[in-house]
Amino acid sequence: MGRTAPTLRARDVIPGEVVEVRPRAADPGWADLERVLQPAPGRRRPPCAFAGRCGGCHWQQMDESTQRHWRRHRLLETLHRCGVDPTLVEPELGAPPALGYRCRVRVQVDSRGAVGFHAPGSRQVVDVDRCPLMAGELDRAYQALRAVLPAGAARVDLSGVEIIALPGGGRPLARLNPRDRPPLQWRRLARRLIDAAGFGGIDVQGGEPPEGAPLAVGRIEGGGPVAVALGGFVQAHLAAAEAMARWIVAAAGARPGTAITELYAGSGFLGWRLAAAGAEVLSVESAPRAVTAAGRLPRPGRGSWSWRAERAETFLARCPVAEVVVADPPRSGLGAALRP
């Protein structure tokens, strides 16, 4: 594009490529990719048969090394705009595999019985029979969900399902309509998913008691244990989470005799690993289900690990913290009382 040409955004294009696009008449500023005239060195055939039709993934046209390059580039650009020196960023850790890694997924359901993901820039549900990003346990849970749902999805006002399936964690968990009001007669559907599809526990938003088990515990291959509660959070890429935890354990100096206060502890993923390194860890978390899930983890072989079930801000207002503080807050960030 020359300086006088309009600037257009198009999906599935890699920076530096020469492409032919068709502007969208109904969507100014956007265009659809027609042809790649000069491909970038990192371009590949997407490993997913639904690439381009499914809006779940955006960079499957890039090989893994190209994806890492551009993710790092965007991160450094963002930090620079925020006034952070990009040279302070350490090299990325890397955590294979690049496919078949997800233990958590949020899928969409429509009145036709389609189960999958939204099309790019649309609310239309693309029926996806298999996603190559799902780990084996999650794929099995997804296939069981698909087998049970189509006959009754419209009748129960179901719009989406979040599924979590931990490695070695027994039966999967699910939340129905995670971004919407609970489906009509959701408990009947929940019992069907538990009895016919092998799910361990099902819940909805709003604080109602769940159907079945409220939590799951598993173990990462080559790593430590992991727990999650219904409605709770767990990293989708557990190998990446394990790599991140190893870095945090080292950065915190976790060793025998080190006292660490952990805030926003969730279900104990970091706290367990800090204690297993020999540290004396006090974890603080306000969600009762998360604290219960953490209590189901095996005791670390070293160190000590205790819990306070309260908000981080409340805890800090009345209790001293250790010299080392580890905080892993939700997307909303640290509370105002915790910011430096």
N, C-alpha and C positions, 0 to 999 in steps of 0.2 A: 504494500500500500504506500502510495506517495503521501506527501504532506498535505495535499489538497483532498485526498480521498477520505471518506468517512472511516472511523475506527469501528470495527465489528468484533464481536466476541463469538467464538465457535467452539463447540465441544470437540474432543477427540483429536485436537491439534497439538503438536509438540513445538515449543519455541524454536525458531530457526527454520522451520519447514516452509516450503512454498506450496500453497494449496489453492484450490478453486472452491469457492463457497457460494451459496445462494442466500442473499439477505431474506429475512423473514418479514413479509409485509405486515403481519399482525403483531410483530414483536420487534420494534425499532431497536437498533444497536446489536442485534443478534443475527447470526447466520448459521446455516447448516452446511456441514462439510460435504462437498461433492466428489472431489478427487484430490489425492496427494500427488503433487507434481514432482517435488523433491523431498523425499522423506529424510527425517533426522536419523543419525546412526543408531539411536536407541529404539526405533520403532519396531514393533513385533506384531504378529497376529494375536489378538486377544485370546487368552486361554478359556474364556467363557463364551458359550454359544449365544448368550443373550446380550453381549456387549453392544452398545449403541441403542438397543431397545429398552434396556433396564437402566434406571437411574441410580442404582445402588452403588456403582463404582464409576470413577471418572478417569482413571489413569491406566486402564488395562492395555492401552495401545503402547505403553512404555515398558521396556524391560526393567528388572528390579534396580539395577545400578542407576539408570536414568531417573527412575522415580525417586531414589534417595537423593540424587543430585538436586532435583528441582524442589523437593521438600525442604532440604537444607537451605537452598537459595531463598525460598519464600520466607522461611523462619528468620534468616539473617536480615532480610529486607524489613520485615516487621519489627524486629528488635531495634534496628537502626532508626526507624521512624519514631520509636518510643524512647530514643535517647540512650539505648543500651549499646555498649561497645561490642560489636559482633566478634571481636577477637577473643572475648571471654568464653565463647561457646566451644565446648570440647567436641571432638569428633563423635559422630553418632555411634551408638553401641552396636547396632545390628542384632537382629533376632530372627533367624530363620524358623520355620519355613515361610515363604511368601504366599503360599496357597495352603488351604486346608488347616487354617490356624484358629478360626473364630470359635469361641465358646458361647457367644451371645449374639443374638440377632433380633431385630424388630421387623416383622413381616406385615404386609397389608392384606386385607381380605375385602372382596366386594360382593355385591348382591348376586352376581352370576356364579359365585363359588370360586372365582380366581383367587389364588394364594401366591403371593410373591412380593414384588416391589413396585413403587410408582415408576411410570415412564418418565424420562427426563423432562423437567418443567411442566409436569402434568399430575393430575390426581388419578389418572387411569391406572389401574392395577395390571401389571404384566404378570401373567401366570408363569412362574418359574419353577420347573420341576426339580432343578438341582443347581446349587450355587457352589462353585469351586473354592470359595473362601471358607466354607464351613468345615470345622473339624469333624471327625467321624462320629463322635457322640452327638454333636449338634445336628448333623445331617440325618442321623437315624431318628432323632426327635422330630425334625422338620418333616420327614417322610411320613411318620406316624400321624402328625397333625394334618397333613394334606389328605391322608386316607380317611380321616374322620370328619373333617369339616364340610366338604362341598354340599352335602345333603341338607345341612341346617344352618349355614352361616347367615343367610338373609333373614331367616325367621327369628334369630336371636339378636339381631342388630349388632353383629360383630364387625368391627372395622380394622382391627389389627391385633397382633399377638407378639409379645416379647418372650423369647425362649432363652433359657440358660441351661447349658448341659456341660457339667464339669468333667474333666478326664478322671476316670476311676471314681466318679462321684455318685454312682447309682442312678436314680431316676431324675429326669430333668424337671425344671420348674418353668412356670409360664405365668405371665400377667396378661389378662384380657383387656383389650381397648386401653393400652397404656397412655394414650393421649386424649381419651374421650371418656364419656360417662359409661358406667358399667353396662354390659349387654343385658337385654331382657332375659330373665330366668337364667342368669349366668351360672348359678350353682348346678343346674341340670347339665349344662354344657361342660362344666368343670368335672363333674363326676364321670361323664363320658370320656373325657380326655384322660382321666386317671385310670378308669377301668378298661377302656378299649385301646388307648394309645400309649399307655405305660408311663404317663407323667406322674411325678411324685407329689407335687403341690401346685395349686392354682389360686391366684387372687386377682383383685381389681383395685382400682384407686378408691380412696375414701375411708380406709381404715377398717373395713369389714373383716371379720375373721376369715382366714383362708380355708380352702378345701384341701385336705391332705396335709403333707409335711410342709412346714414353713421355711425350711432351709435345706441346703445340700452341702456336703463336704467332699472334696476330691483331693487329688495329688497330681502335681505337674510332673510329667516325665523328665527325669533328671534334675528335679527341683524339689521344693517343699510343698506342704499342704496348702489348700485354698478352701475357703468357705464363702458362702453367699446366702443371704436371706431373700425371701420373696420381696420384691420391690426395692431390693438393695442393689449395690453397684459392684461389678467385678470387671476388670479389664478384659476386653474381647480377645486380646492377643496375650495369652498367659506366658508364652516364652519371652515376649518383650517386657512384660511386667516383672518376670524373674530377673531379667538382665538389669532393669531399672533398680530393682531392690538390691541387687549386689552392689551397684554403684552407690546407692544411698547408705547401705551398711558401712561401706568403706569411707564415704565422706563424713558420716557421723562419728567415725572412730569407735564403732561398737565393738567392745572387747570387755573381758572381765574387769569389773570395777567402774565402768562407765555408766553414769545415770542418765537416762534419756526420757523426756516427756514427749509422748506422741499425741498430737491433736488431730481431730477428724479421723479417727482410727478405723472407721468402717468395720469390716469383719475380721480385722487383724492380720491382713496380708503382710504389711510392713512390720508391725509390732512383733509378730512371731519370728521373723527373720532377724530383727535387731536383738531379740532375746536369745535366739539360737546362737548368735555370735558371742554370747557371754555377757551382754549388757543387762543392767537393771532397768526395766522398761515399765513406765506407767502410761497406759493408753487411755485416752478420753474420747468417748463417742456418745452421742445423744439418742441414736435410734435403737430402741429396745431389741428389735429383731436382729440387728447387726451384732449387738453385744452377745445375744444368745447364740448366734451362729459362730462367733469367735470362740465362745466357750466350748464348742464341740471340736475344736482343733486339738490335736495331741499336744501334750505339754512339750515345750522346747527342751532339748537335752541339756542345755546349759543356761546360765543366767537366771533371771527371775522376771515374771510378767504379771502385772496386776492391772485392774481396770477401774475406771470411774465412769458410770453411766450418767453423763450430764453434758450440757452444751459447753463448748470450749470457752466461750466468753464467761459463763458462770463459774467455771472451774478457775479461770485465771483471776477472777475478781477476788477470790478468797484463798487461793492456794499458791504457794511458790512453785516455780518450775525448775527443772534440772538445768544444768549448764548447757546441755545439748537439747534442742527442741526440733522435732521432726513434724511437719504439718503437711498434710495432703488434702487440701480443702476441695469442696465441690466446685462446679463451674462458676458459681457466683463469687468464689474467691474467699479470702480471709475476711472475717468480720471486722468492722471498723475498729473495735477495741484491740484487735491483734495486729493491725498494720503498723509498721514502724513510722 
